[in-house]
Amino acid sequence: AQEQPWSFGIKSTSSISWLGGIGDLVEDDIFGTDPKKEASVELSWSGGLTAGYAFHENLGIGIEVLYAKLGGSLDMSQKLPSSASKADVGANKPKKMQIYSRNLIVPVMLKWFPMGCDPEEGILTVDLGAQLVMPLSAGVKRSGIFSSSSDGDGKGKSADALEEVKGFDKSKQVNAFTVNGLIGLNYQFPESGISIEGRYHHGFMDFFKSDEEAKTWRACNLDTKLDKNVKNHYLTVSAGYNFAILMVD
């Protein structure tokens, strides 16, 4: 049997997140009948606490409490013909909408140890589970055609500058929690407690609320379609340390 079935530690994570469905969220006529849309990702740092228990040499469970910033952006511009002049191309700068959230995340996982669970030999782990994602804060930023050209003091702002959308209320617009599925691969190096890990997290639930009041506000203030929503998806690469290695004789 494994020498130390318990594990508890910390992890530091780099994440790449994006919003599924963001390309269909904004009304097309913002930039004419046939706009060019490009979705982009959010790069951020996250981390938190980890714990696990191996109830069998090849099986265990895990739970974590993490913080992560998630979201994504949409760039919109006018689709130009191939004969467009350099002046037209230069003037056709993308207008961006960025949706973001800062979240408390609690994953619960089944852990499979295909090579056994012995910290002195190294531990390869396959994680499969679900997680609760609870936004602590959230907001929307916009630039260009989406935002005003003045800050209220008569000072002009760059068309590329992102500005917070005023009046956006997280409690009225964002679901209190969503559920994601996750799958990952972790390797703890022999006798060191240091591990590396990669995971994919897939959002199953809508980020925005879908009641009529919330949808109407977004349609009027964010130019979004009434019947469209977005879901958080992201990839993570982590480094961690298992303090339980200090208890192994």
C-alpha positions in Angstrom: 0.0 0.0 0.0 1.0 3.6 -0.4 3.2 5.1 2.4 1.2 8.4 2.7 -2.4 8.2 1.4 -3.1 11.9 2.3 -1.9 14.8 0.3 -2.2 18.5 0.9 -0.4 21.4 -0.7 -0.4 24.5 -2.8 -0.3 25.2 -6.6 0.5 28.1 -8.8 -1.2 28.2 -12.2 -1.1 29.9 -15.6 -4.4 29.9 -17.4 -5.7 30.6 -20.9 -9.4 31.2 -20.9 -12.0 32.0 -23.6 -15.7 32.4 -23.8 -17.6 29.9 -26.0 -20.3 31.6 -28.1 -18.9 35.1 -27.8 -18.7 35.4 -31.6 -22.5 35.1 -31.8 -23.2 37.3 -28.8 -23.1 40.8 -30.3 -25.5 42.1 -32.9 -24.1 41.9 -36.4 -25.4 45.3 -37.5 -23.0 47.1 -35.1 -20.6 46.9 -38.1 -22.8 46.4 -41.0 -24.5 43.3 -42.3 -21.3 41.2 -42.6 -18.8 42.2 -39.9 -15.5 40.5 -39.3 -15.4 39.0 -35.8 -12.3 37.5 -34.0 -12.5 36.0 -30.5 -9.4 36.2 -28.3 -8.3 34.6 -25.0 -7.6 35.9 -21.5 -4.2 35.1 -20.0 -3.9 35.1 -16.2 -2.4 33.7 -13.1 -4.3 31.6 -10.5 -3.6 29.3 -7.7 -4.8 27.9 -4.3 -4.9 25.0 -2.0 -5.1 21.3 -2.8 -6.0 18.1 -0.8 -6.4 14.5 -1.7 -6.8 11.0 -0.3 -5.7 7.7 -2.0 -8.1 5.0 -0.7 -6.5 2.5 -3.0 -3.1 2.1 -4.6 -4.7 3.1 -7.9 -7.7 5.3 -6.9 -8.3 8.4 -4.8 -10.3 11.6 -4.5 -9.2 15.2 -4.5 -10.6 18.6 -3.6 -9.2 22.1 -4.2 -10.0 25.7 -3.4 -8.7 28.0 -6.1 -8.8 31.6 -7.4 -8.8 32.3 -11.1 -9.6 35.2 -13.5 -11.5 34.0 -16.5 -13.0 35.6 -19.6 -12.4 36.5 -23.2 -12.6 39.2 -25.8 -14.3 39.9 -29.1 -12.7 42.1 -31.8 -15.1 43.4 -34.5 -14.3 45.3 -37.6 -15.8 45.9 -41.0 -15.1 43.2 -43.6 -13.4 44.9 -46.5 -13.1 43.8 -50.1 -9.8 42.7 -51.5 -9.7 45.9 -53.5 -9.8 48.1 -50.4 -7.2 50.9 -50.2 -4.4 51.1 -47.6 -6.2 54.1 -46.1 -9.4 52.1 -45.7 -7.5 49.2 -44.2 -5.7 51.5 -41.8 -8.9 53.2 -40.7 -10.7 49.8 -40.1 -9.4 49.3 -36.5 -11.1 46.6 -34.5 -13.5 47.5 -31.7 -13.2 45.3 -28.7 -15.5 43.9 -26.1 -13.9 42.2 -23.1 -15.9 40.1 -20.6 -14.1 39.0 -17.4 -14.7 37.5 -14.0 -12.6 36.8 -10.8 -13.7 33.5 -9.4 -13.6 31.2 -6.4 -13.4 27.7 -7.9 -13.9 24.4 -6.0 -13.0 21.2 -8.0 -13.9 17.7 -6.8 -12.2 14.9 -8.6 -11.7 11.2 -8.9 -8.0 10.5 -9.1 -6.5 7.5 -11.0 -2.9 6.4 -10.3 -2.1 4.1 -13.3 1.5 3.4 -11.9 0.5 3.3 -8.2 0.6 5.9 -5.5 4.1 5.8 -4.0 5.7 9.3 -3.4 9.2 7.7 -3.4 8.7 6.4 -6.9 6.8 9.3 -8.4 3.1 9.6 -8.9 1.3 9.9 -12.2 -2.3 11.0 -11.8 -5.2 11.3 -14.1 -7.9 13.7 -12.8 -11.6 13.6 -13.8 -14.2 15.6 -12.1 -16.4 18.6 -11.8 -16.0 22.0 -10.3 -18.1 24.8 -8.9 -17.2 28.3 -10.3 -18.4 31.2 -8.2 -17.7 34.8 -9.6 -16.5 37.2 -6.9 -16.5 40.1 -9.3 -17.3 40.5 -13.0 -17.5 43.2 -15.6 -17.5 44.2 -19.2 -15.1 46.6 -21.0 -15.5 48.1 -24.4 -13.6 50.3 -26.9 -14.2 52.1 -30.1 -17.7 52.1 -31.5 -18.9 50.5 -28.2 -17.7 53.3 -26.0 -18.0 57.1 -25.6 -15.2 59.3 -27.0 -15.0 61.5 -23.9 -14.5 60.8 -20.2 -17.0 63.5 -19.1 -14.3 66.1 -18.5 -13.9 67.0 -22.2 -10.8 65.0 -22.6 -10.8 62.7 -25.6 -9.9 59.0 -25.2 -8.2 56.7 -27.7 -10.5 54.6 -29.7 -8.4 51.6 -28.6 -8.8 52.3 -24.9 -11.0 49.8 -22.9 -13.6 51.4 -20.6 -15.7 49.7 -18.0 -19.4 49.6 -19.0 -21.2 51.7 -16.5 -24.3 50.3 -14.8 -23.2 46.7 -15.1 -24.4 44.9 -12.0 -22.9 41.5 -11.4 -25.7 40.4 -9.1 -28.3 41.1 -11.8 -26.3 40.0 -14.8 -24.1 37.1 -13.8 -25.1 33.7 -12.5 -24.1 33.1 -8.9 -22.3 29.9 -9.9 -21.7 27.6 -12.9 -20.5 24.0 -13.1 -17.5 23.0 -15.2 -16.2 19.5 -16.1 -12.4 19.0 -16.0 -9.8 16.4 -17.1 -6.1 16.7 -16.3 -2.8 15.0 -16.0 -0.4 15.4 -13.0 3.0 14.1 -12.2 4.7 14.3 -8.8 8.4 13.9 -8.9 10.0 11.1 -6.8 10.7 12.1 -3.1 10.4 15.8 -3.8 6.7 16.7 -3.4 7.0 18.9 -6.5 4.5 18.4 -9.3 3.5 19.6 -12.7 0.0 19.5 -14.1 -2.1 20.3 -17.2 -5.9 20.5 -17.3 -8.8 21.4 -19.5 -11.9 22.9 -18.0 -15.2 22.9 -20.0 -18.1 25.1 -19.0 -21.6 23.5 -19.1 -23.6 26.5 -17.9 -24.3 30.0 -19.2 -22.2 32.8 -17.7 -24.9 35.5 -17.9 -28.4 35.3 -16.4 -31.2 34.5 -18.8 -34.2 36.2 -17.2 -36.0 38.8 -19.3 -34.8 41.8 -17.3 -31.1 40.8 -17.6 -31.3 40.0 -21.3 -33.1 43.3 -22.0 -30.5 45.3 -20.2 -27.7 43.6 -22.1 -29.4 44.1 -25.4 -29.9 47.8 -24.7 -26.5 48.5 -23.1 -24.1 45.9 -24.6 -25.8 45.4 -28.1 -26.1 41.7 -27.4 -28.6 39.3 -28.9 -31.5 38.3 -26.6 -31.2 34.5 -27.3 -27.4 34.2 -27.0 -25.1 33.6 -24.1 -21.5 32.5 -23.3 -19.7 29.8 -21.4 -16.3 29.8 -19.7 -13.7 27.3 -21.0 -10.0 27.3 -20.1 -6.7 25.5 -20.0 -4.3 25.5 -17.1 -0.6 24.6 -16.6 0.4 24.4 -12.9 3.3 23.8 -10.6 2.6 22.5 -7.1 4.0 21.2 -3.8 2.7 18.4 -1.7 3.5 19.1 2.0 2.6 15.5 2.9 5.9 14.4 1.5 7.5 15.8 4.7 5.6 13.1 6.7 7.0 10.2 4.7 9.7 8.2 6.6 
